[in-house]
Amino acid sequence: MIILGIDPGSVVVGYAVINKNKDRSLEVIDFGCIITDKFATTGERLKKIHTEITKLTEKHRPEIAAVETLFFFKNVKTVMPVSQTRGVILLALAEKKLPVFEFTPLQMKMAICGFGRAEKKQVIEMIKKTVDINCFDLKKNNRKKDDAFDALGLAICAAVKSY
């Protein structure tokens, strides 16, 4: 089963594509970030994100998707742009008729680390122990960001949830 994980952001969107094999082992197919121009208009950024998510679904043909849901934001200026991004992502997934699992950051951290308040570094280390990413160039700009690892964590959560 091919699973697409997505970590929405207003400028950077993390994505991960994994395969859940018949023996329930997990294999990373692709992961990275969609990086938009922070000086572009909101419409231009949203259009790019929609286009790139659509390309990912067409290239990898996932059967399900996992998207981080908004849980709590301290900054109202942040929640609105991320909500817009989530809307565009959910639209792209709905256009492909993909079932979507939604997880909060706490749920993802709990599933990956066993602790909902785990730090980013802990999450990344546990993901590296859970799936083999050695064949990927981690220094490549679109893979070294936390967002790409959050997307991997979300995809792993969906793999566990989807018997």
C-alpha positions in Angstrom: 0.0 0.0 0.0 1.4 3.4 -1.0 0.9 6.2 1.5 1.4 9.9 1.1 2.2 11.9 4.2 1.9 15.7 4.1 3.0 18.4 6.7 1.3 21.6 5.6 3.1 25.0 6.0 2.5 28.4 4.5 5.8 28.5 2.7 7.3 25.0 3.1 5.2 21.8 2.8 6.8 18.5 3.8 5.9 15.3 1.9 6.7 11.7 2.2 5.7 8.6 0.1 6.1 5.2 1.8 5.1 1.7 0.9 3.6 -0.6 3.5 4.6 -4.1 2.3 2.5 -7.2 2.7 4.7 -8.2 5.7 3.9 -4.8 7.2 7.4 -3.5 6.8 7.8 0.1 5.6 9.8 1.3 2.7 10.5 5.0 1.9 9.9 5.8 -1.7 10.4 9.5 -1.7 10.4 12.5 0.8 11.2 16.1 0.8 9.7 19.6 0.8 7.7 21.7 -1.6 9.3 25.1 -1.1 7.5 28.2 -2.3 8.8 31.7 -2.6 8.0 33.5 0.6 7.7 36.7 -1.3 5.2 35.3 -3.8 1.5 36.2 -3.4 -0.7 33.9 -1.4 -2.4 32.8 -4.6 0.8 32.0 -6.3 2.1 29.9 -3.3 -1.2 28.0 -3.0 -1.3 27.3 -6.7 2.3 25.9 -6.6 1.4 23.7 -3.6 -1.7 22.4 -5.3 0.2 21.6 -8.5 3.0 19.9 -6.7 0.7 17.7 -4.5 -1.2 16.8 -7.7 2.1 15.8 -9.4 3.1 13.7 -6.4 -0.3 11.8 -6.4 0.0 11.2 -10.2 3.6 10.0 -9.9 3.3 7.7 -6.9 -0.4 6.7 -7.0 -0.9 6.6 -3.3 -3.9 4.7 -1.9 -4.3 6.8 1.2 -2.9 10.1 2.6 -2.1 11.5 6.0 -2.2 15.2 6.7 -1.2 17.1 9.8 -4.2 18.8 11.3 -4.2 22.1 13.1 -4.2 21.5 16.8 -3.2 24.7 18.5 -1.5 27.8 17.4 -0.3 30.6 19.6 0.0 33.0 16.6 -3.2 33.9 14.7 -1.0 35.2 11.8 0.3 31.7 11.4 -2.9 29.7 11.6 -4.7 31.4 8.7 -2.0 30.8 6.0 -1.5 27.2 7.2 -5.3 26.7 7.1 -5.3 27.9 3.5 -2.5 25.5 2.6 -4.4 22.6 4.3 -7.4 23.5 2.2 -5.5 23.4 -1.0 -3.9 20.1 -0.1 -7.2 18.5 0.9 -8.7 19.7 -2.3 -5.9 18.1 -4.4 -6.3 14.9 -2.5 -10.1 15.0 -2.9 -9.7 15.5 -6.6 -7.8 12.2 -6.7 -10.5 10.6 -4.4 -7.9 9.7 -1.8 -9.0 8.7 1.7 -7.3 11.1 4.2 -6.2 10.3 7.8 -5.6 13.4 9.9 -3.2 13.5 12.8 -2.2 16.3 15.3 1.4 16.9 15.9 1.0 15.3 19.4 -0.6 12.2 17.9 2.3 11.8 15.5 4.9 12.3 18.2 3.1 9.8 20.4 3.1 7.2 17.7 6.7 7.7 16.7 8.4 8.4 20.1 5.8 7.3 22.6 5.7 10.8 24.0 3.5 13.6 22.6 5.8 16.4 23.6 8.9 14.9 22.0 11.3 17.3 20.5 12.0 17.5 16.7 15.4 15.9 17.1 13.9 12.9 19.0 11.2 12.5 16.3 13.9 12.5 13.5 16.0 10.0 15.3 13.1 7.6 15.8 12.1 7.9 12.2 15.6 7.0 11.1 15.4 3.9 13.3 11.9 3.0 12.0 12.6 3.3 8.2 15.7 3.1 6.1 16.5 6.4 4.5 20.2 5.7 3.9 19.8 5.7 0.1 18.6 9.3 0.1 20.9 12.3 0.0 19.9 14.0 3.3 22.0 17.1 2.5 19.7 17.9 -0.4 17.9 21.1 0.6 14.4 19.7 0.3 15.2 16.8 2.6 17.1 18.3 5.5 14.1 20.3 6.8 12.0 19.1 9.8 8.9 19.3 7.6 10.1 16.4 5.5 10.6 14.3 8.6 7.2 15.3 10.0 5.6 14.1 6.7 7.4 10.8 7.1 6.1 10.5 10.7 2.6 11.2 9.4 2.9 8.6 6.7 4.1 6.1 9.3 1.1 6.9 11.5 -1.2 6.2 8.6 0.6 2.9 7.9 0.0 1.8 11.5 -3.6 3.0 11.5 -4.4 1.2 8.2 -4.3 -2.4 9.1 
